[in-house]
Amino acid sequence: MIQALIAFAVSVVVNLLVLRNAKHNAHALDHDLSGPQKFHRKPVPRIGGLGILLGVAAGLLAFELVAAPTAEARDITHVGWLLLACGLPAFGAGIIEDLTKKVSPGKRLLATALSGLLAAWALGALIRHTATPGLDALVATTAGAYAFTLLVVAGTANSVNIIDGFNGLASMCVVIMMSAVAYVAYQANDSVVFTLALLGIGATLGFFIWNFPAGSIFLGDGGAYFLGFLFAELSILLLVRNPGEVSPLFPLLVCIYPVFETVFSAYRRKVLRGQSAGSPDGMHLHSLIYRRVMRWALEEEDVRALTHRNSMTSPFLWLLCMLSVMPAVLFWDQTALLAVCLVLFVVTYLVLYWSIVRFRSPAWLHVGRP
């Protein structure tokens, strides 16, 4: 689809321009090299989300200009422009934080919830069925549906931000998850969600080539929150537009890696360590893999070796993400099987996490010196 290529190209060019001009704009650089979740050794631009947003917008504009004036094409552009407009609060709060470092996590979550509220009002993107006992009674009411939908949208966006710790990790996981949504939308003959998912994939890949493996530019909060919002809304629209066809557990299984990472991190901090659930630390699964599995570079401190070690961490988590996405794609309309796969993924995650924490990680995880 040519519009996805345009989204890719515009994202590539915009991020190139950001890189070229970063040295003249210190506010766009991430100078914090010592935080618990910081693994780079020099200031890096962290406004890669700008290229993604403009890439999606350019692809949508190209579609509007060349598509035949059919009802289907009008539906795609109508939903697309409304979705981009609704996502501006989430993107705006994130990119302001990227530039000023003065927007608290709570305010960013509220802005993302506002984006979810706007999408629910403008597009009818409300979760009305969950296939979960108890929750279905809640979302059967209008107030409950709005409350749960906003929680899901804000939580999903935050979960993408949580896993944005290494070169290519969050962006490729979003590409994998968005590809699953595009595939199921195609199977359900939903051209709106299919087209918008392809534009999101194209724009994200336009960022990815600058982010992986060299880490020349970062997503930043603006990019992470926008991508999380976009994935969440396309998933909700897929359910809303295809009632009874797509299982409501399909989107959850697709994004269970970042979502469970977020939930488990909050539990670990609050219950196990007695800290604030939102306090940053270096005990995420991706951080543990970096420190305890990628051990071949432990004695090397030059920038090139550390960058390579950083980038080699991400493929392990891409595989973990695919571990849930593949069965989700296979069983997208079978709720019972999706529920079993959800349980199996959670068990797998916990076993893997605790084995690495106790320095008993499986031998196949260890990578030798290149």
N, C-alpha and C positions, 0 to 999 in steps of 0.2 A: 504494500500500500504506500503510494508516493507521499502521502501526507505524514506518515510516520517517519519517513526518511527526511522530510523537511523539518520535522520536530527535532530529529537527531542532529541535523546540520546546524540549525539555529542554536541549539544547546551547545554544540561544539564551539561555534564561533563566539558566542557570548562568554563562555567560560575562558576561552583564549584571551578575549579582551580584558576580562577580569584579571587574569594572570599577568598580562602585559602592563596593566595599570596599577597592580597591587602595591608596587614599591612606592608609588606616589600617594597612597591612601593607607596610612597606618591603621586606621579604624577598621579596615576590612580584614586585617591579619589577626590570627590567633597567636598571641604572644605568650600565653600560659603554657610553659613547657614542663611544669613540675607537678601538676595536679595528679590525683590518683588514677585518672582515666586518660592521661596524656601520654602519648607514645611517640611523638615527633620531636625532632631536635632543632628545628628552626621555624620561625614564624611562617604560617601558611594562610593564604586567603580562605575564609570560611563562609563565603556567600555563593557557593555553587548552586544553591537553590534558585537563584535569580535566572540562571541559564535554563533550568528545568521548567520554571513557570513560563518564561518567554518562548521556550521551545514548544510546549503544549499549545500556547496561544497561537503561535505561528502555524502549527500544523492544523489547528482548527480553522484559522482564517483561510488557509490554502484549500481546505475541504469545502468551505463555504463558497469560495470563488469558482471552483471547478466542478462541483457536484451538480448533477441535474436537479432542477427545482421540484423534487418530489416531496411527498409528505414525510417519507423516511429521512431524507436529507435535512429537511427543516427540523425534524425532531432531534437529530443528532446535534445540529448547531445550536438549537435552543437549549437543550440540556447542557451541552458543553460550555457555552458562555455563562449560563447561570451557575454551573458548578465552579468555574474559575472565579467568578465574582464572590460566591459564597466562601471560597477558600482563602480570600484575601486577609481576613482577620488572623487566621492561623499562620499564614505566611508572613504577614506584616509584623506580628508580635515576635516571631522567631528571628526575622532578619534585623529588627531593631535591637534585639539582644545580641545578635552577631556583631553589630556595629558599635553598640554602646556598652554592652555587658551590664545593663542596668534593669533588665526585665526579669522578674523572679519566675521560677518554675510555675508557681500558682497562677500568675497572670497569663503565662503562655498557655496553660491548660484552659483557663477561662476563655481566652481568645479562640482556642480550637473548638471549645464547646459552643461558642457563639457561631462559628462557621457551621458546625453541625446543626444548630438551631435554624440558621438561615436556609440550609439545604433541606431540612425537614419541612419548613414552611413553603419554600419556593418550588421544591421538586417532589414533595411528598415522600421523601426518603426517611421513612419511619419503620422501625423494626416492630412488626405485629405478631410474629411467630418465631419461637426459639427452639421448639421441640424439646424443651426442658421443663420438667414438672415444677410448678410454682412460678417460674418466670413467665410462662404463657398467661397465667392469670393476671400478672402485673401489666404486661404489655397489651393486654386486651382493653385496658383503659387508656384514654388519650394521654392523661398526665403520666401514667406509667410508661407508655410507649415513648413519649418525649424524653423522660428522665433516663430511661435505659439506653435510648439511641445516643443521647449526648454523652453518656458515660462510655459507650462503645467507641464513638468517634474520637473523643479526647484520649481515651486509653490506648487506642490503636496508634494514634499519632505519637503519643509519648513513648510507646514501645519501640517504634522505629528510631526515635531519638536515643533510646537507651542502648540499642545495639550499634549505634553509629560510633564505634570505637576504633576501627581499623580500616586501612585503605580497602575500599571496595566492598566492605561487609554489608552495610545497610543498603547501599544502592543496588547491589546484585541480588540481595534477598528480595527487595521490592520488585525487581525485574522478574524474578522467579514467581513471586506471588501474583503479580499482575498478569503474567503469562497464563497462569492457571485460570484467573478470572476471564481473560480473553477467550481461552479455549472453551470454557463452559458457556460463555455468552454465545459463542459461535454454534455450539451444540443446541442451544435453546433458541437460535435464530433471533438473538437480540442484537441488532446492528448498532444500537446506541452505545451500550456498554462495551461491545467488542471494539468499536472504532475508538472510543475514548481511552480504553485500556491500551490499545496499540500506540496512541499518541503519547501516553504516559511512559510506555516502555521505550519508545524512540528517544524522548527527551532525557530520560534517565540514563540511557546508554551514552548519550552525548556528554553527560557529566562523567560517567564511569571511566571513559578512556583517559581522562585527565587525572582521575583519582586513583586508578589502579594501573600498575603497581607502585608508581612513584609517589603518590600522595601529594601531587602538585597543588590541589585545591580540595577543600572539604565541603561537605553538604551544608554544615552549619545547622543551627536550629531552624532557620527558615526553610531550608530544603527538607530536613527530616520531618518537620511538622506538616509541611505541604504534601509530601509524598504519603505520609501516614493518613492524612485527611483524604487524599484522592483515592487511595486503595480502599479505605473504609466506606466511602460514599459509593464507589462503583460496586462494591460488594453488596451494600444495602439495596442499591438500585436494581442489581441483578435479582435479588430476592423479591423486591416489590413488583418488578415488571414481569416476573415469571412465577407467580404464586402456584404452589403445588408441584412445580417441576424441579426446582433446585432445592436441595435440603438446606435448612437454615444452619446446619452444622458445617456445611461446606466452607464458608468463609473462615469460620473459627479454626478448622483444621489447617487451612492454608496458611494462616498467620499465627499458628500456635507457638512457633519458636519465639518470635519477639514478644508475644503476649505473655507466655509463661515465664520467660526471662524476667519480665517486669514484675509479675505477680510474685515469683519466687524471690526476687531481689528485695521486694518490700517486706516479705515474710522474714527473710534472713536478717535484714537490718533491724526490724522492729521487734520480732519475737526472739530470735536467737542471740542478737547482739545488744538489744535494748537501746537502739539508736533511732533517729528519725527515719521513717520509711523512705524519704526522699533524699537523704544525705548521700553524696557521692562516695564510692569506694572502688577498690581495685579487685573485687571478688566476683565480678561477672564471669560467666563461663568463658567468654572470649578472652578476658584478661588472664584467666588461669591457663588457658591453652597457650597464650603468648609466653607466659613466664615459666610454665612447667613442662610443656610439651615441646615447644620450639626452643630446646635447650642448646642447640648447636651454636647459637650466637651469644650465649650468656657472657662469654669472656671478651667479646668484641664490642667496642663502644663507638666505632666510627659511624658516621651518618649513613653511609652506603649499606653497611652490614645490618644496622638496626632497621633501616627502611625495608630491606629484603625480608628480614624476620617479621616485620609488621605485615607486609603484604602476604607472606606465606601462611599467616594465621587465618585469614579470611576463608580460603577454600574449605577448611574443616567445617566452618559454620554454614557455608553454602550447602554442603552435603547434609548437614543436620536439618537445614530448612527444607531441602528436597525430600528428606525422609518423611515429612508430613505432607508436602505438596503432592507427591506422586500418588499416594492412596486417595487423597482428596479429589484428584482429577479422575481417577479410576472409578470412584464410588460417589460421584458428586450428587446423585439423586437417591442414595440409599442411606438413610439416617442411621439405622442400626449399625451398619459397618463403619460409618464415620465415627460414631461414638466409641466403638471398640478401638479404632485407630487413635483417637484422642487419648484414651487411657494408656495405650501402648507407648505413645510418644512421651507422655509425662513420665512414665516409669523409666524409659530409656534415658531421658534427660537427667533424672535424679541419679540413676546408677552411674552415668558418665560423670556427672558433676562431683559426686562424693568420692568416686574412685580417683579423680584428679586431685581433689582437696587432700586426700590421704596419701598422695604420691604413689598411687597404684593404678595409674592410667594404663589402658591396654597397649600392648607392644606395637600394634599396627598404627597407633597414633603418632609414634615418635618418628621424627624426620631427621635423617642424618645430615652431616655437613655437606653442602653442595660442592 
